[in-house]
Amino acid sequence: MKRNRIIMLILIIMSGVFASFYGGAARGVFYFMLLLPVIALIYTFYVYEKFKIYQTVDSKTVMKGEKIPYKFNLSNEDYITYTNVRVSFITEESTVDNLDFDKDYCLLPDDSIDVNTTLCCHYRGEYKAGIKTVVVKDFLHLFEISYPALSSINMRVLPRIVEIDKPVFMPVDEDMKNSEYSFSFKQEFPDIDMRKYMQGDSRKMIHWKASAKKQELFSRKYYDTHKSEAVFVIDLKKAEGEPLNQLIIEDKVIESTLAVVKYYVKIGTPVRLYFDDGKINNILIRDKSDFDVFYNSCTDIKFFSKTPASELVSESLRNLDSRDFCLAVVHEITEEFGLACAAVTETGNDITVLYIGDEADDSHIKLDSKVKLIKILLTDEISDVLSRG
């Protein structure tokens, strides 16, 4: 662009010198050379006003990392040719595949160009995606106008759901118990006592040996038992560091939480969540429908908590039963947090800490020896860390 302007300036000067010596037709060439940049500038503004661009996606609600069909259309609905049009794309949170980003498009009158490709959003949340700006240049490449795309796409990006089969975050005895049984939330367990069979009793409950011995149908007695909960604490304090690292940390906090919660829902154990998104929340997730509600709300969760994770652990401790398991998902471990975790172990409960961070060195982390620590680095795949190989 700068080079073309220098060449044009040299041509104007040369034509001016030529016109001063020869006059007549040479003067006409000089005036034409003076007028040419003005025409180019007017042309650039004209194309800017008339040029049309459209973009569409199959869905504006997607899962993070999901590639969806994306289409944009460049259209010339005028009577003159548009020589140099270039589009640039938003690349901070999303990418568009298989495109030459340095390509200048040329459109003849009543011409249009359709480009079909895929769009991928890389982070949880709500943000714009697709075309960021349109750059219009004149036919001499002297001037250009850059302006934001008017037809922006507002994407709602849900976090990933990571599947876990063999968890490393559960106590060994708890893991074995849940691998052998699959309980409902009002599961009944057989006692050694029996009673006479009553109409409506399930045939599965009949004690056949006793019935055969006494020549009368007997059913096993059942009683309701308390189903222990898993208690989770989520640290929604603003992460420190570079903006990109902040996004990655926040996504991993949410996705790690979802992965563990989904596993507990799968094995039939209720989960109680404690987190602060402006106020301290206490949410009980019993089944898939509760999980779906929480999952859909995760897109809107903001990391601006003022409540330290240590206070959330202490809050959860007030409602922690002696058979409950506690897990904390954090991106910072302070001395106060370590003391709060130690208080959990003193009650006889197990607690696991999922630490999300960008440093492999954990020498600065001070936790009680009874507290299980699992580190998830920014480059780690969550399923690889939380599942046994």
N, C-alpha and C positions, 0 to 999 in steps of 0.2 A: 504493500500500500504506500509506504513512504517512498520507496524507489520509484513507483509510477508517478507520484506527485513531483519528484525531482526531475524526472524525464519531461513531464508536461511543462514544468517551469522553464526548462532549458529550451524546449521547442518554442514556447511563447517568446522568449528573449531572442532566439535566432530569427523567428519570423518578424519580430519588431525591427531588428537590425536590417533584415532583408528589405522590409517595407520602407525603411528610412532612405535606402539607397535607390530603390527602383520604383517605389510608389505604385499607383495604378492597381493592377491585379494582385500584386504582392501585398498591398495594404489590405485587400479583402481576405487574403490568407491569414494575416495577422489578426484581424477582427474575429475571424472564425475560430482561431486558436484561443482567443480570449473568451469567446462565447461557449466553447466546448465544455470547460469545467462547470459552467453555470448550468448547461443542459444536463450534464451528468448528475449534478446535485439535485436538480428538479426531478429527474428520473428516479433517483434513489428514494426521495420522499413520496413520489407517486406509487412506486411499488410497495413501499411501507404501508401506505393507506389502503391499497387494493388487495394485497396478498392475503390469501385465506389458508388457515391451517386447522386441521381437526385431529383429535386423538381419542381413542376409545380403548377400554379394557373389558374383558368378559365379566369381571366382578371387582368391585371396589373394596370388598372385604376378603382378605386372603390370610393365609398362614405364613409366618416368617420363613423365608427360604423357598417358598413355592413359586414355581415359574408359571405365569399365566399368559394367555394370548394377548398381544398388544398390537394395536394398529394405529398408524398416523397417516394422514392424507395432506399432501400439499396441492393446492389448487390455484390455477390461474383462470379466473372468470372474466378476463379482460380482452382487449383487442391488440395488445402489444406483448412482446416476449419479455419474460422475467429471466434475466441472464444468470444471476448469481445469488442463490438463496441457500443459506446454511442453517442447520438447526443444531443446538447443543442441548444436552440432557442433564437432568438432576442426577448427580452421581454420589452425593453424600450418603443417602440412605438406600438408594436403589440403583439398579443397572438395567440397561436395555441391551439385549444380546445381538450379535451378528450384524453390526452396523459399522460403516466407515464414517467415523465422526468428523473427518476432514473433507468430506465430499460436499461440493457445491452443486446444487440442483438447478437445472435450466428447464423452464416451462414455457412452451409455446402457447399462443392464444387458445383459450378453451381447453387447456390441457390440465391433467392432474396426475399425481404420482401417489400410488398406494404402497405403503411399506408394512408388511406383516412380519412380526417377530415376537419375542417374548420379553416380559418384564419380571424382574425378581426384586422383592423388597427384603432388605437384610436385617432390619431391626423392628422390634415391637413398637407399637404406638400409632398415632395418626399424623400423617404428613403428606406433602405433595410429591408426586412422582411423574415421570414422563419428560416432556419437552420443557426445558428451562427458559431458553431464549431463542429468538430467531434473528439471524444476521442478514441484512439485505445490502448488497453491493451494487454499484453502478457498472455499466459495461466497460468502463476504462479502469476499474479498480482504484478509483481516486477517493471515493467516499464510501462509508458504510454506516448503517444504522442498526444498532442492537436494541431489541426490546423484549420484554418478558412475554411468554406465550399467554394468550388470553384464555384459552380453554385448558386450564390446569386440571389435573386429576387428583382428587383428595382420597388417599388410600387409608383404610383402617386395617392395620396389620396385627393379627393375633399371634401370641407366642407359640413356639413349637411345643408339641407334647412328646416327650421322650419316654420310650418304653423301657421298663426295667424288669428283668426276669429273676435274677439272683442278686438281691440287694446286699451291699456291704455296710449299709448304715444302720442295720438293725442289730440288737444284741443276738448272740448265737442262739440262746434258748428261745427267744421270741421268734426268730426266723424259722427254727425247726418246728415250733408249734403251729405256725401259720402255713408251713409247707405241707403239714399232715392233714390239716383240717381247713375247711372253708365254712365260716360261720355266718349266719345272718345276724342282724342286730338284736333280735329277740330269741336267739338260739336257746334251746332247752337241752339240758344234759341229763342222762339217765342216772337215777339213784339206784341203790340196791333194793329199795323197798318196792313192793308191788301192791296193786289193788285189783279188785274185780273188774273185768272188762265191762265197759259202758258203751251203749250205742253211740256211734259217732267217733269212737277211738280208731285211730289208724291201725291197719293190720300190721304195719311195721313195728308198732309198739307192743304187740302181743308177746308175752314171755312163753314161748312154746313148750319149753321143758317143764316149767311149773304148771302150765295148763294141762299137759299130758299126765303129769303126776297126780294132780288133784281132780282130773276129769272135769275141769271147769276153766273157762277162759280167764286169764289174768293179764293185765297190762302193767308194764313198768311205770313206776311213778316218775314224773318229770317235774322239774322246778326251774324257774327262771334264774339265771345267774347274771351278775353284773358284767357287762362287756367293757373291758378296759379301753381307754382311748389313747390315741397318739396325739401329743400336744406339740404343735409347731410354732416357733417364733420366727417372724420374718423381719429383717432389718431393712427398713425403707428410708434410711438416712441417705442424703446425697453423697454419691461416691466421689472420691477425690481423683485428681489426675487429668490427663488429656481428655477432651470431649469424646473422642472415639472410644477410649478405654472406659469412660463412664457409661456409655451406651452398652458396651459389651458386658460390663459388670452387672448392670441393672437387668439386662436380658437373662443372664445366667442365674441371677438370684430368683427371678420369676420362674424360669424354666426348670431349675432344680427343684423348687418347691412343688411345681405342678407334677413333675416326674414322681416324687416321693408320695404326694397326696394320691395320685392315681393308683400307685401300687397298693396303698393301704385300702383304697376303695375296692380294688380288685379282690383283695383277700378278706374283705368284709369287716374291716376295723374302722370305726369312726375317727375322724381327725378334727381336732379343735385348733383353729388358727388364731394367733395373736399378732397383730400388726397395727401400726399407727400411720394413717393417711390423713391426718388432721385431727383424728380422735382415735383412741385405742379401741380396736375392733376385736371381738371375740366371736368367731364364726365356727359353727359345727357343720362338718361335711359328713353326711351319713351314707350317701349313695351316689350313683352316677348323675342323677338330676341335680343334686346339690353341687357336685363337681362341675357340671356344665355351666351353672350359674356363676360360680366363682371364676371359671376359665374365661367366660365372656367378659367379666369385669376386669380381667388382668390387663387388657389393652389400655385401660384408662388409669391404672394405678400410677401415681406419681411418687418420685423419690424425694420427698421434702419433709420427712419425719423429724420431729424435734425430740422424740422420746428415745433415749438410748436403748440399745438391745438389752442391756443389763436390767433395766426397769421392766421391760417386757417379760424377760425370764422370771423376774421376781413376781410379776403380776400373774403369770401362768402357774407359778408354784402354789399360789393360794388355792387353786382348783385342781391341783395335781393329786390324783389318787396314788396309793402305794404301788399299784400295778401298772401305772401308765408309763409310756415311753415318751421322752422329750427330745425334740430335734430343733436346732437353731440354724437358720441360714443367714449368714452375715458376711460383710466385706471388710470388717474391721474388728479386731479383738483387743479390747482394753483390759486393764487390770480389774475394773469393776465388773466387766462381763465375766472374766474368769472366776471371780468370787461368787457371782450369781450362779454359774454353772456348778461350782463346788457345793453350793447350798442344795442344789437338786440331788446330787449324788449322796448327800448326807441323809436325805429322806429315804434312801434305798432304791431310788429310781435311776434308770440309765438315761444318759443324755449324749447325743451325738451333735457335733458342730460341723456344718458344711461351710467352709471358708472359701469365699470367692475372691481371688486376688491375682495380681500380675507378677508376684515374686515367689520363686520356689523356696527361698530361704525362710524358714519358720522359727529361727533361733530366738526371735524377739517375742514369740507367742508364748505366754505363760498360762497353762491350763493344768488343772488337777490331773493326776495320772489316771483317774477313773473316767475322765471325760474323753470320749473318742473323737479324734479330729480327722476330718477328710478335707483335703485341699483340692479345689478345682481352679486350675489356672486359666487365663484368658484364652490360651490356645488349646485347651483340653476339650474333648468331646464328653458331654455330661454322661452319656450312657456308658462310656468306657471307664469312667471313674466310679460310678455308682453301682455298676454291675460286676459280679465276680466273673472272671474269664473262664 
